[in-house]
Structure formats: C-alpha cells, structure tokens
Amino acid sequence: MNEEKSTNCLRGLPDTVAFSPDGRALRILDQTRLPGDTVYLDLTEPEEIYEAIKSLRVRGAPAIGVAAAIGLYCAALRFGETDTTRFIEKLKMTADYINSSRPTAVNLSWALGSMVSCADPALGVEENIARLRAKAEELRDADIAACRAIGEYGLTLLHDGAGILTHCNAGHLATTRYGTALAPIHVGRERGMRFRVFCDETRPLLQGARLSAYELCMDGVDTTVICDNMASQVMKNGWVDAVIVGADRIAANGDTANKIGTSGLAILAKHYGIPFYVAVPYSTIDLATATGDDIVIEQRDPAEVSELWYKHRMTPEGVKIYNPAFDVTPAELITAFITDRGIVRPPYKEKLSELFG
C-alpha cells in the first residue's frame, strides 16, 4: 500500500475513487484522515481493499461498489494464473472475500457480482483481464452519470435559497462524483443557486460533521453543523424546507436502511410536515429483499462510541455499548425517492419494481 499526502486546501472536490496513474492499483481518498489531511492510498492486495472498506477509508454505498470493482480488477492482475478455470475460481473467491467486508450496502455485492459475471470461461486469462478492466470503467462511469442524474431530478424539488437538512455523508465523498443526497446541491451550485444546509454530526463516526461539512464548505455552500439531537429544534424554527438523505439498501416495499439516526429524522419530518427524500441510484434498490425486516444491520466496534473521538475514554469500563451502523426507515415515512431514473412516489412496491423494467 502506497500513501500520497497533500495538506493543501483544494479548490474543488478531490477524487474519491479512481485507478492509480499506472492503472494497476485502486486509488482512494482516505476518508478517515479528513478533514485535517488529504491522503490518497494505492491498494493492490485483497486484504488492503477489504480493510479499506471495512474501516471506512472508502465509504458510501456507490463508492465502495466502484472501489471494489476497480480493486478486484487490480487484484486479478496479480493472480499469476494462466489457466482460465483457475483464474475465474480465484476471481470468485476474492470477490466473496471483499464482499464480506460490509454486509448492509447492496452496491458492494452488486458491483462485485457484475465483475464476476463478465468473466468468460471460453476466453483466455488476458482477455478476461481486459474485460474486467472495461467493466470496472463502465461501473465507474455509470456511477458518475447516475449521480449527475440524481442531482438533476432532485433539483426539481428544491428552490433557490432552500434550507436542507442531511444526515451522514451521501455526497461526492460517498460516490465517484457529485453524490446522491448532496448531488442536487452540487448541481445547483454549478448553476449559481444558493442553499442553506444543516449537517447532522451523525454519531458515532461524525460523517456529517467531518465529511458532508467538508465537501459543502469546499463548494461554497452555507453550511451549519448540528448535533443529531438538535434536528427537531431546527425544524421547529422553520429553517428546513426538505430533508434529503442517502441509503445503503432499499427493500422492495420501500423500507430504507441508512446511517443510524435516519429513521428518527423521518419521524420528525413527518411531525413538522417537511418532505423527506431518499436519493439513490437504482442499484441501491434490492428487489430480492422484501421488507426492511430482512435487511442485515451491521454492528460496529463499541470503541467508536466510547473512545474514538476522545483523548480519554468517555464511558466507564464494563458498560454495555450498542452500536448499529444503520437503522431502517419505514416506507410510509418517505415522501419520494430521487433516483437516476426519475422521482419515485408511492405506492413503492409497484413503482420501484417498474424502475427495473
């Protein structure tokens, strides 16, 4: 693993996921170092790619999907196999290993499945490697196009000067470019529009305070960080015209898994009569998962709550800590889904299925 560091304040948003300049490594922006340092990592080994996804060096459902695709290709360059059957077997094993790094985000398994499916037993190893490279580039380009489309559709729901509340980071840093929940804001900024954005800190990893606030400030957006338990007061003050969040998995009925705390925001938005939007590429919709009850919720290290952000441990030794990464927002609390294929409104079971045509 190679590390490249820059402490310069960038004008514009840095790439989050890409091929290294020589095309033989996965290059990611290490988001565990933000906002203090801008550090890029070049990864080639499956274990490095697994660790980067597991530890949230690269995070966000679309971004980890693209990262896994590029990473699987780069790992395949080093298999050392000349027999196609053994090459594809190793490809499948490596994909399964990388996929086990995060269980909730469907984009990860979807992207890896797309990569494995493009391998052809009738072709030689070199030809299959070329196919993997082309597929990884296709998935990267599709993510950029999807996020741009989400931004365009989402912008139709907003007005110049709108107040927007968001949770976690579903922006440029969570995708290849533009983002999902923050895409309408970035696209609007390209057109000279102005917004007031409130970023929940988003405990326990502070991805709103560290990441959303970072990229929004870099884009010149009027940004205010609030603690998660301040959202009700901000809504009551009349400062929020819309809540926009991303998602890691959407069940066939519209139930949505997103960063822990999202369901509470949806309940508050319903109470205050504020539209609650979920912005996602269609690849985040999992028709094989019937309802939110079927979504596996990742449990993370208790140390994220007790000591990650503190000079000294904040909680007493021996206390129990519950640290789910996500919660599920019921479909009935969601005003609409903003997708790369258009705005989807209820009834969700029928309308989400139609996206897949």
N, C-alpha and C positions, 0 to 999 in steps of 0.2 A: 504494500500500500504506500503510495507516494502522496505527500502533502504539499500543497502550494498555498501560501498565505498572503493576504493583502489586508492592510489596515486602512486603506483609503476609503473614504466615503464615496460610494459610486453614484454617479448621476445616471438614473435609470435603474432598472431592476436586473440583478445578476441572474445568469442561467442557473437553474436548479439541478437539472439532469441533462447529460449530454454524453457523446462519445469524447474520449480524450483526443488531443490533436492528431495522434498517430492512428486513431481508430481502433486500438487494441485494448482499451480499458474503459470502464464505466467511470465517468467523472461526475461527482456530486458536490453540491454545496453542503458542507457540514452544518446542519441547522442547530446542532447542539451548541455551536460556538456563537451563534447570533444572539443579540445584535452587536456584541462587542467586536468580534473579529469575523472577517470574510475569509473562510478557509475552504479550499477545494481538495477533495480526496480522489485519487485514481485507484480504482478497485479492479482486480482481475480474478481473484480466487473466490469460489463459492462461499467459503467461510467468512470472508470480508464482506461480501454482499449481504449475506444473512445477518451479520452483526450490524451493518449499517441500517438495514430495515428494522430489525428488532429494537435497536437502541434509538431509533427516530433521528438518526443522522440525515436520512431522507425520509420524509413523511408526507401524508396526504394521499388519499386513495389513488388518484390518477398518477401522481408522481412515482409512487412505489411500483405501480404497474409498469410504467415505462422504464424505470430503473431496473426492475427485474428482467425485462425483455433484453435491454442492452447488456446487462450483466450476464445473462445466460449465454448470449452470443459470445461475449468476451471469454467466459469460462470455457466454452466449446472450442475456442481457438487453441486451448492448451490441453485438450483431452489426449492428444497423442495417438488417436485411433486411426487406423487405415481401413478397418472393416466397418461397413455401413451399419450392420446389425448391432455391433457392439457400441458404435458411436451413438445410435439412437437410444439404446438402453441406458447409456451413461447420461444422455441428454434428459431422459425422463427422470432418472434418479436425482439429477442435480436440480431439475425443476421442482420436484417434490420436496426436496430439502429446503430450497429457497422459499417455497410456498408456505412451509411450516413456521416461518418467522412471525407472521401476523395472521390470526385466524378470522378476523372480522371483515376486513376490506375485501370486497369481491373482485375489485380490479386486479389485485395481485394474481389470484388464481386464473382469472380470465386472460390476462396478458401472457402468463406462462403457458396456459393451455393453447393459446394461439400460436405461440412459438413452437411448441412440440408438434402441433398438428401440421405445421408447414414442412416438417421433415419428411422426405420421401424415401422409403426403403429401396426404390428402384434406381436411385441416383447414388453417385459416389459421395465420399465424405466432403471433398472440396466443394462440390455442387451444393450439398446440403448446408455447408457453412455460408455460402453465398446467399442461399435462401433465407437463412436465419438473419443475416445482416439486413437484407431487404425487408424482412418482416419487422425487425426492430425499428428500422427507419419509418416504416409505414405506421406503426403504432405511435411513435413519437409525433409524426406529422398529423396523424388523426387526432391526437390529444390537443395539439395547438389549435387545429381547426374547430374542434368541439368546444373548447373553452372560449374561443372568439365568438362562436355562435351563441353560446350561453350568455355572453356579455351583451350581444345584440338583442336577443329576446328579453333578457332581464331589464335592459334599459327602457323597454316599452312600458314597464311597470313603475318607473321612477320619474320624478320631475327634478328640474334644476333646483338645487338648494335643499333637496330632501334629507331628512335625518334617518340614518340607517343604523341598526344595531346588529352586530355579528358576534359569533361565538367561535372560539378556537381559531384556526387559520385554514381557510379554504380559499386561499388566494394564489397569486403567482407562485409562491414558495411551495404550494401543495400540488402543483401541476408542472407541465413543461413550460407553459406561458399563460398569462392572464389570470388563471384560477377559475374557480366555479362561483362561489358566493361573492367573491370580490371582483369577478370579471365585469359585471355591469358598471362598477365604479371605475375600473381602469379604462374600459372602453369609453365611458362618459368623459373621463379626464382627457382622453385623446381629442375629444370634440369640444373641450373648453368648459364642460359642465363642472359645477361645484357641488359637493356633498358634505354633510356633517356626519361623521361615522363614530359610533361608540363601540369600542372593542372590549368585550368581557375579558378579564385576565385569563380566564379558563384554567381553573385548577385541575390537577396538581402540577401540570407541566408548563403552565403560563404561556401557552402557544398564542393566545390573543395578545397579551402584553409584549411578548418578545418578538413575535413574527408578524402578526397582522399589523400591529402598530408600526413596526419597522418598515414594511413594504409600503404601507399607506403614506407614511411621512415622506418616504423617498419619492412618492408620486405626487407630493404636494397636496395631499388631502387633509382637510381639517379633521384631526383625529383626537379622540379623548379615550383614555383607558379607564375602565371602571372595574371594581371588584365584582365578582359574579353575583353577590347578594345585593348589589345596587341597581340591578336592572329594573326592578319594579318601580323604584322611585324615579328613574329616568323616564320610564314610560308614562308614569303618572304626571310628570312635569310637561308632557306633551311634546317632548323632544324627538320622539321616534315615529316616523311615518311608515316604516317597514322593518321587519326582521328578516335577514337573509342568512342562511346557514348552508353548509355543505352536507355531505353524507358519506359514509363508508359502505353502507349496504341498504338497499331499499327492497323490501319484500313485495311480493306480487300484489298484495292488498294495499300497498302504500305505506305501511308501517316503516319507520326510518330509523336506522342506527346511526348516531353521530356522537361526537365527543360528549362525555359525561356533562350533564347540566343542560343539554339542549331541550329535553322534554319539559323542564321547568320553565324555560323561556316560552315554549309554545303555549303552556297553560296561562302564563302571564299575558301573552299577546292576545289570547282569546278573551281574557277578562277585560282588557283595555280596548278591544275592538281594533287591534292592529294586525294587518296582514302578515302571515308567517309563511315565508317562501323557502323551499329547499332547492338549491341549484346543483345539478349533477349532469355528467354525461350519461347517455343511455346505458353505457357499460356498467354503471353502478347499480342498475336495476336488475334484481335477481329473481326471475320468474320461477325458479326452482325452489325458492324459499317462500312458503305460503303466507306466513304472517311474522310479525316481529318476535313472537314466542319461539320461533325456530332459529333465530339468529344467535350464534355463539358470541358471547360477550367476553372479550379479553380481560383477564385480571392481571394487573401490573404490580411491580415491586412496591411493597409498602413504604420503602425508603423514599419514594418520590413524595410522599405526604409528610413524612416525619423529619427528613433531614436534607433533601436535595437542595433546597434553596436557602438553607440556614447555616450560619457559621457554627452553631452548636445545635445538637438535636433538639427539636422543638417539642416533641411529645415524650411522656415518661416511658422508660424502658418497660417492656412487657405488655403495654397497652395493645389491644387489637386494632388493626387498621384495615378498612375495606376500601379497595382502590380499583373499581372497574373503570376501564378506559372509555366505555361508551354507555349510553342508555338508549332506549327505544321510544321514539315519539309516535303515538298512535296516529293513524292516517286522518282521523276526523279533526285533528288539530291543525292540519296543514292546509293552507289556503290554496296553494298551487305548487307544482314542480316546474322549475325552469330548466329545461333540458336543451341539448344541442339540436333537438328535433322539434322544438317548439314548447309552448306553455301547456302544461297538462293540468286539468282541473278534474274534480270528482265527476263521476264515480271512478276511482283509481284502478280498481281491478280490471275494468274493461279498457280504460284509456291507456294505462301503462302497457298493457298487452299489445295494444294497437301500434305502439312505437316500434315493435319488432316485426310488424307487418307479415 
